[in-house]
Amino acid sequence: MLMSDENRSKDENRSKDKNRYPDEQRDAVYRVIAERRDVRRGFLPDPVPADVLARILAAAHRAPSVGLSQPWDFIVLTDRARRERIAGLARRHRDEYAEDLPAARARAFDRLKIESILDTPVNIVVSCDRTRGGRHTLGRRTQPQTADFSCVLAVANLWLAARAEGLGVGWVSFFDERELAAELRLPPHLEVVAYLCVGYVTEFAPEPELAAAGWARRRPVSWAVHAEEFGRRGLPGEEPVDPLAEVIAAIAPPDQQAIAAAKERQDLMTKPRGSLGQLEDISTKLAGLAGSCPPPLPEPACVAVFAADHGVHAQGVTPWPQEVTAQMVANFLAGGAVVNAFAAQAGAEVTVIDVGVAGDLDNVPGLLPRKIARGTGDFTAGPAMTRDQAVAAITTGIEVARDLVAAGNRCLVTGDMGIANTTASAALICAFTGADPVEATGRGTGIDAATYARKIDVVCRGLARHQPDPADPVGVIAAFGGFEHGALAGFILGAAALRVPVILDGVIAGAAALAAVALAPDAIGACFAGHRSAEPGHTVTLSYLGLRPLVDLGLRLGEGTGAVLALPLVQSAARALRDVATFDSAGVAEKS
Ligand SMILES: Cc1cc2nc3c(=O)[nH]c(=O)nc-3n(C[C@H](O)[C@H](O)[C@H](O)COP(=O)(O)O)c2cc1C
């Protein structure tokens, strides 16, 4: 007899119920996942009994593995002398890592404990044999790394089982793998996957230690889940989120209470009223942005240099060949540009984002490859990019801002690179502010009179062709923008939504800020004008945005150089509000 649909569905429900764990057991599974921690502090000297160790190793050994190859081995270490030698290896790599860090990061890193090799009674090394199971291991043929993935799953099982046993586990990866392998006498076909320090602990912290220390933040799960294809972010059962709409909705005005508290505190500080001039406004703005007084120190800081090429280059608006964009990106990554020197001085990190460089770039650390296209189109001949590309550029900027903040940065700094991008900036500035091209167009890197006249003409022709509507910022970016302008606009919006200050560099960042503010007027609350560029369009932009630049040195380099110079000023403004004593607390008499 055929089962009716109704009966079939009842039957299926019964089997679902049968398979599901009772509530209490299910809760325990989620609990152990939530409460597992990487532990580095508070270990007790008590030994781990052999039966407990055996249980967590058996749990590890139950992990799924590619082709059931079980490529792991577990080396259990208790010998003190060997662990001392291993701790020495980790110490050396810790020191080398610290040497590479920008100053603010290095200070924060100094306070972190990154291993507990000797504080724990037992260490467990998980190794991987990529050859186990032979050449026909099911599933490993095209992806040899699935052997390593399998070993990591064994680590995860061990880590969760250990948590349920009340054991803390700390994963140490500050090793040269071959050095460690030699110390463990691993046969050459085995690789070290994980070094785990295991022991009983006084307590388990509710949050990752790195989050509590402010080193990095957790990303919301909604950022990590995509529906059907990458980029359609959203949790199951919810509509896909449009990052731009989400970010615009999250941008709110400054917190008036924090602003009032900052103003009041400025007046109580041991200095004549108003004597810190513009820095008082900066500190007040930082408090309004953070929603707290004093505001958090804007460090560590990261300069994000967005790089892209411009089709309008073909109009002969600059004497520099287009290849210079890619060459300068290589220079930033090698640490040889002015922005690197200034960032090193200010203790900031430099990250380069390829959003549209025409040439190919080597994937090296410090480069985020986010190419939208190989340069834009010539805006005198058609739109520089499609609307979809403009949205993609903005979204990229939003994501870069989010990721840099999640990585622990407390201040974002704009940088840019793109031969011919002052021409695109001039057109954007005219479109958003209504300025005359003669007023908004400058000499960029330095051009002769004929090129300058041509540049103004190019901007005029672009404006005449596209008839931009400033109420449609995405359309304006699509008409004239570089991909770096779109990305910088998103970067500013991302910072504003996270209520993190963003220090703007010169005319390129200014043009992007016009777009950001057109999309979300309250984004201005996160913007700090690092400097006034020598480009006339920048002055137009600053007065339109109502921003007062912190530094005015006649710079016209771009890269983020002017903004980085202003970083210590913004940081000092915050520090003054945090650290300076009040007349009352210091026992200093006020002016009568
Ligand atoms: C592959 C891997 C390597 C890690 N290496 C280190 C390390 O060398 N030192 C350290 O202190 N923590 C290390 N950790 C721990 C992470 O910092 C930690 O898991 C993360 O901050 C999240 O915290 P939680 O594990 O408590 O949730 C490592 C974690 C993983 C997964």
The ligand as a Gaussian input file, in Angstrom:
#p B3LYP/6-31G(d) Opt

LIG

0 1
 C       45.723000      27.470000      13.930000
 C       45.766000      28.238000      15.225000
 C       46.977000      28.716000      15.680000
 C       47.042000      29.460000      16.860000
 N       48.249000      29.900000      17.328000
 C       48.318000      30.585000      18.486000
 C       49.562000      30.997000      19.035000
 O       50.631000      30.751000      18.521000
 N       49.562000      31.675000      20.188000
 C       48.406000      31.996000      20.820000
 O       48.469000      32.637000      21.849000
 N       47.211000      31.591000      20.348000
 C       47.136000      30.899000      19.204000
 N       45.913000      30.481000      18.732000
 C       44.699000      30.768000      19.502000
 C       43.840000      31.854000      18.897000
 O       44.384000      33.115000      19.147000
 C       42.452000      31.738000      19.512000
 O       41.905000      30.510000      19.127000
 C       41.515000      32.835000      19.047000
 O       41.933000      34.062000      19.564000
 C       40.082000      32.586000      19.493000
 O       40.012000      32.428000      20.872000
 P       39.311000      31.174000      21.510000
 O       40.040000      29.971000      20.960000
 O       39.476000      31.325000      22.984000
 O       37.881000      31.184000      21.074000
 C       45.856000      29.723000      17.575000
 C       44.628000      29.211000      17.111000
 C       44.588000      28.467000      15.957000
 C       43.259000      27.933000      15.506000

